[in-house]
Amino acid sequence: MEIILLLFIFVLAAFLGFELISKVPSQLHTPLMSGSNAISGITIVGALIASGQTDANFSKWLGLAALILATVNVVGGYFVTDRMLSMFKTKKQK
Amino acid sequence: MPDDLINVSYIVSAILFILGIKMLGSASTAVRGNRISSLGMLVAVIVTLTKGGLDYHYIIIGLIIGSVIGLVAAKKVQMTGMPELVALFNGFGGLASLLVGWSEFEKGGEGNWFLYSVICIAILIGGITFTGSLVAYLKLSGKVGGNAVVFPFQKFINLLVMLSAVLIGLILIIPNNVFENGAALVWALIFLALLVGVLGVIPIGGGDMPVVIALLNSFSGLGAAAAGFVINNTVLVVAGCLVGASGLILSIIMCKAMNRSLANVLFGGFGTSSSSSGTQVEGEMKALSVEDSYYVLEAAQSVVFVPGYGMAVAQAQHVVKELSEILERNGAEVRHAVHPVAGRMPGHMNVLLAEADVPYEQLCEMEEVNAIMPTVDVAIVIGANDVVNPAAIEDEDSPIWGMPIINVHQAKSVFVLKRGQGAGYSGIINTLFFRENCRMIYGDAKATISGIVSQFDE
C-alpha cells in the first residue's frame, strides 16, 4: 500500500511541476535551472540516512561519498543562484 | 523525533519547494523564491538528522567537506562560467542518487522486486546524469571541442548499450538471482549507465548544450525521486519529481525558441554537417577599423547591441555598458537585444548585462526589437552568430531554417565584432557577414569596444 501511495504522490508532483513552469520570461531560465538543480540535491536526505548507518561497511562509505556530492550540489546550487539573482535585484532598486 | 512528526515536517519542506519554484518564475519574487526553497532544504536536512539511530561522525565530515567545496565553487566562479558550473553541480547530484541506490543495495537483506527495480532506476538515471553532465561541462568550458562527435553505427551502438543496461536491470530484479552474483551485476549496471551518459551527449553539438543541461537537470530530479522510492521517503519523491517535470518543460521551451523538437536536438547530430550546408554566398566580408566605426557611431541616433557568447568569453559586458552610456550622453537611443538562446544558456546574457549594471529598461526581447529594427542606425553584434543569421528566415536548406532570429540585417548598418573569419559555434556560414550594410570589426570584443570608448573620450 505504501508503494501505491508513493506512486500517487509521484504522479501528482509531476503534474504540479508541469503547471508551475509555464510562463517564465527567458531571462529567468538560467536562474530557474540553477535553482531547481539545487532542489534536485534533495537526494542529500537519502545520503544522510545512508552515511549515518551504525555499522561501518561498504554501504556506509558509499553513503559518505553520496553525502559529500549531494552537499556540494545543494550548497553550491543555492549560493550560485542567489548570486545570479541578486544582480537582477540591485538593478531593480535603482 | 517521532516518525509522524518527521513526515509532517517533510510536507512543510515540500510546500516550501513548490512555493520556491513558483516564485523563481517571476523577476520580482525570484530572490525570495530561491531562499524559500533553500529553507525547505534546511528543514528536510535537520528533520532527517533528528531521526533516531544515526551515527553522526561520517555525517558531520560529509556535510563539512561538501559545504566547503560548494561554497568556494559558488563564490569563485565568474558569471561567464555559470553554465558549466551548473552542469557540474547537476552531475554531482546525479552521482549522489546513484550512490544512494547502490548503498541501499549493498546493505543486502530482504527486498522485493519493487525495491530492486527502483534501485536499478536510481543507478541508471543517476549514472546517465553524472557522465552526461560531465561531458556537457567539458564541452561548455572548452576543455574538449564543442563539435558533435559522430562515428559509424553510433545509434545502433547506443541502443545496444542502453538495452544491455536494461537487461542487466531486469536480471537483478528477478528474485533469487540477486544474492548469488548481484554485486558483479551492479558494477556492470553502473558501468553501462555511465557509458550511456557519455555516448548520449557526445553526438550533440556544443550549441545545444543548454537544452542538454536542462534535460539532465530533469534527469537528476527523477534520479532523486527514484532514490526516494528506494528509501521510502516522501520528500525525495515530491521534490525530485517536481524538478523532473519542470526541467522537462524548461528544455521543451528552449527547443521551441530554436524552432526545433527535443528529438531533433538529442538525435539530430546537429552541428556536424558544416560544409554541406554552405550554399553559394554572394559578396565579400568587409572589414572596418575602430576609428571608422567611431565616426558612424557618433552620428547614430539609435543603436542596438546584440550580445552573444563571444561577449561572455571576452568579458566585454562592462565596456559594453560604458559604451552604451557614452552613446546615450551623445543623444542616441540605446537598446540591448537579447535572443532567447543567445549564449550557452537561456538568460545567460541577461545575467551578464545585469552584472554590468545595464538598466533593465534597455533590455529588449527579440520581438520588441525586431519591430523597430528598420529604424535602427547601427546594430552592434558582439560575439553572436547563429541568432542573427538571416539564412534562418531566407534559406530553406539551412540547418537553422525556421529559427527566429534578431533581424539585424534590416538595420541601416551592422557592425559585427568577431575574433576571426570562421563560422559560428554551430559551424554554419552566416550570410549576414556578406551583406552590403554589414561591416566586420575583427579582434577581441573587449579591446575593440575599449578602443571605440577611448575614441569618444578624445
Interface residues (C-beta under 8 A of the other chain):
Chain A: E2 I3 L6 I9 F10 A13 A14 F15 L16 G17 F18 L20 I21 S22 K23 V24 P25 S26 Q27 L28 H29 T30 P31 L32 M33 S34 G35 S36 N37 A38 I39 S40 G41 I42 T43 I44 V45 G46 A47 L48 I49 A50 S51 G52 Q53 T54 N57 F58 S59 K60 L62 G63 L64 A65 A66 L67 I68 L69 A70 T71 V72 N73 V74 V75 G76 G77 Y78 F79 V80 T81 D82 R83 M84 L85 S86 M87 F88 K89 T90 K91 K92 K94
Chain B: F17 I18 G20 I21 K22 L24 G25 S26 A27 S28 A30 V31 G33 N34 R35 S37 S38 G40 M41 A44 V45 T48 L49 K51 G53 L54 D55 Y56 Y58 I59 I61 G62 L63 I65 G66 S67 I69 G70 L71 A73 A74 K75 V77 M79 M82 P83 L85 V86 F89 N90 F92 G93 L95 A96 S97 L99 V100 W102 S103 E104 E106 K107 F114 I213 A214 N217 S220 G221 G223 A224 A225 A227 G228 F229 V230 I231 N232 N233 T234 V235 L236 V237 V238 A239 G240 C241 L242 V243 G244 A245 S246 G247 L248 I249 L250 I253 M254 A257 V338 P340 M345 P346 G347 H348 N350 V351 A354 E355 D357 V358 P359 Y360 L363 E365
